[in-house]
Amino acid sequence: MDNIATKNSAENFPIIDAKLVNISEIAPDFKLSFSEEQYIKLQKGLIPEAMEDKWFIYFENDWLYFHRSWTGRGIFRVEIIKEENGCESEKYTIKEFYVERDEVKNGDDKFDFDVLLQLILWGLLEIDVRNSFSEKYVDGTSGLMLTWALFGRLFISD
């Protein structure tokens, strides 16, 4: 998919009840940083092509917006910050994210972060981190159903 997602590429509604989550509080040893090349890939976003595509993601004014493709409801939003003193491989960072608590009823910041990581790393950057999610959350039929409901074709595509 070579199209660049914009706010007008699919139906979308803003996050209503956003909870701010600081990544350093839930993953103190983890730094979510990107190179210039990765930053350009993030800006392309993700436009759903079929019912099995569960996410619509677009970039606007240094923010990534993550919406459920069927309902258009906003689930996550993250600001990508340019580090003035960052090296080339770590020029852009994400330090926190907002999550929609009306839609995501689990209330588990770590789980939400793992979902967001899958969407960013695998969905946008094509860095295959699906095993890390599977090892934590996919156990039996209920885990597979959860994974399909969250990611659809994104999780099983090559």
Backbone torsions as a table, in degrees:
resi	resn	phi	psi	omega
1	MET	NA	115.1	-176.2
2	ASP	-102.6	-5.5	180.0
3	ASN	-70.6	142.5	176.6
4	ILE	-91.9	125.7	-179.5
5	ALA	-74.0	137.2	171.9
6	THR	-126.3	171.1	179.3
7	LYS	-56.0	-29.5	-177.5
8	ASN	-89.7	3.0	-178.0
9	SER	-73.3	-22.7	179.9
10	ALA	-158.2	160.8	178.5
11	GLU	-62.0	137.8	178.8
12	ASN	-154.2	147.0	178.8
13	PHE	-126.8	146.5	-177.5
14	PRO	-69.2	160.1	172.9
15	ILE	-68.0	136.0	-176.8
16	ILE	-100.7	-50.1	-174.9
17	ASP	-116.7	72.8	-173.7
18	ALA	-81.4	135.3	171.5
19	LYS	-108.3	130.1	177.5
20	LEU	-85.1	128.2	179.3
21	VAL	-120.8	123.4	177.3
22	ASN	-87.8	120.4	-175.6
23	ILE	-62.1	-37.4	-178.1
24	SER	-64.9	-21.3	178.3
25	GLU	-79.3	-28.8	-178.9
26	ILE	-102.5	-20.2	178.4
27	ALA	-142.9	75.0	-171.4
28	PRO	-59.5	-29.0	-177.4
29	ASP	-97.4	10.8	-174.8
30	PHE	-109.5	130.4	175.7
31	LYS	-120.5	122.0	-179.6
32	LEU	-96.4	94.8	-176.8
33	SER	-130.4	158.2	-172.2
34	PHE	-138.5	151.6	174.0
35	SER	-82.3	172.3	176.5
36	GLU	-59.2	-43.1	179.4
37	GLU	-61.7	-43.2	178.4
38	GLN	-67.3	-38.2	178.1
39	TYR	-58.7	-42.1	178.2
40	ILE	-63.9	-39.5	176.4
41	LYS	-65.2	-39.6	178.7
42	LEU	-60.1	-37.0	-177.7
43	GLN	-65.9	-21.2	-179.6
44	LYS	-71.0	-29.0	178.9
45	GLY	69.3	-160.2	-176.3
46	LEU	-149.0	121.8	179.2
47	ILE	-106.3	125.6	179.6
48	PRO	-66.9	139.5	179.9
49	GLU	-107.7	-21.4	-176.2
50	ALA	-147.7	169.4	179.3
51	MET	-57.9	-29.4	-177.4
52	GLU	-77.5	-6.8	175.2
53	ASP	-88.4	116.9	-169.8
54	LYS	-91.1	-9.4	-172.2
55	TRP	-131.3	145.4	168.3
56	PHE	-121.1	123.4	-176.5
57	ILE	-129.3	130.3	176.2
58	TYR	-138.0	160.2	-178.5
59	PHE	-113.2	135.5	177.5
60	GLU	-155.4	124.6	175.7
61	ASN	50.6	52.2	177.8
62	ASP	71.3	10.8	179.2
63	TRP	-119.2	140.1	169.4
64	LEU	-101.5	133.0	179.8
65	TYR	-116.4	130.9	-176.8
66	PHE	-116.8	118.4	-177.9
67	HIS	-124.6	146.1	172.3
68	ARG	-69.4	132.4	-172.2
69	SER	-70.1	-33.5	-177.4
70	TRP	-73.7	-42.0	-174.0
71	THR	-101.0	-20.4	-175.9
72	GLY	77.8	1.5	-177.8
73	ARG	-68.0	133.8	176.2
74	GLY	-72.4	132.1	-179.9
75	ILE	-113.9	-48.7	179.8
76	PHE	-127.7	153.8	164.3
77	ARG	-146.9	139.9	-178.1
78	VAL	-136.8	141.3	174.7
79	GLU	-95.8	133.2	175.6
80	ILE	-99.2	119.2	-174.2
81	ILE	-103.0	130.0	175.7
82	LYS	-82.1	123.5	179.4
83	GLU	-85.5	119.2	-178.3
84	GLU	-64.9	-35.0	-178.1
85	ASN	-105.8	14.3	-177.1
86	GLY	-75.1	148.9	175.7
87	CYS	-75.9	169.4	-175.3
88	GLU	-58.0	-35.4	-177.8
89	SER	-81.9	-9.4	-180.0
90	GLU	-137.3	53.2	-173.9
91	LYS	-83.0	-26.8	-176.3
92	TYR	-126.4	140.7	-178.9
93	THR	-135.5	157.8	169.9
94	ILE	-120.1	122.0	-175.9
95	LYS	-107.7	-20.5	-178.2
96	GLU	-155.3	166.2	176.9
97	PHE	-146.4	158.5	174.8
98	TYR	-106.5	139.4	178.3
99	VAL	-129.4	140.7	-179.3
100	GLU	-81.1	110.1	-177.3
101	ARG	-79.6	-20.5	174.2
102	ASP	-67.2	-36.7	-177.1
103	GLU	-89.6	-39.7	-177.6
104	VAL	-99.7	97.7	-170.8
105	LYS	-91.3	5.6	-177.8
106	ASN	-75.1	-28.8	178.0
107	GLY	67.9	16.9	-177.8
108	ASP	-108.2	105.9	-176.8
109	ASP	-60.5	-38.0	-179.9
110	LYS	-66.2	-41.1	176.8
111	PHE	-63.6	-45.3	178.5
112	ASP	-58.9	-41.0	178.6
113	PHE	-64.1	-40.5	178.2
114	ASP	-63.9	-38.9	176.3
115	VAL	-64.4	-46.9	179.2
116	LEU	-60.1	-41.9	177.8
117	LEU	-60.3	-43.3	177.6
118	GLN	-58.7	-44.6	-177.8
119	LEU	-65.7	-40.3	-179.6
120	ILE	-75.2	-55.1	-172.1
121	LEU	-71.6	-47.8	-178.7
122	TRP	-87.1	-47.7	-175.1
123	GLY	-67.1	-39.5	-176.8
124	LEU	-104.3	-39.7	-175.7
125	LEU	-98.5	-8.9	179.8
126	GLU	60.1	35.5	172.2
127	ILE	-97.3	113.8	-170.7
128	ASP	-75.9	100.9	179.1
129	VAL	-116.1	18.5	-175.4
130	ARG	-63.4	-32.8	179.6
131	ASN	-62.5	-36.0	179.9
132	SER	-64.9	-36.2	176.7
133	PHE	-70.9	-45.8	-179.0
134	SER	-58.5	-43.6	-178.6
135	GLU	-61.5	-32.4	-178.4
136	LYS	-85.0	-38.2	-165.2
137	TYR	-123.1	-17.6	-175.0
138	VAL	-97.8	101.6	179.2
139	ASP	-135.4	101.9	178.6
140	GLY	78.9	-167.9	-174.7
141	THR	-63.3	-40.8	-178.3
142	SER	-65.0	-36.9	177.2
143	GLY	-66.6	-39.4	177.2
144	LEU	-66.4	-40.0	178.6
145	MET	-64.4	-42.5	178.0
146	LEU	-60.8	-45.3	-179.2
147	THR	-62.0	-44.2	178.1
148	TRP	-63.3	-43.6	-179.7
149	ALA	-62.5	-36.0	-179.1
150	LEU	-77.8	-43.9	-168.1
151	PHE	-117.8	-23.3	-178.8
152	GLY	56.9	-136.8	-176.6
153	ARG	-61.5	-26.0	-178.5
154	LEU	-57.2	-38.9	-175.2
155	PHE	-76.7	-28.1	-177.1
156	ILE	-102.5	-3.3	-178.7
157	SER	-77.4	157.5	176.7
158	ASP	-106.1	NA	NA
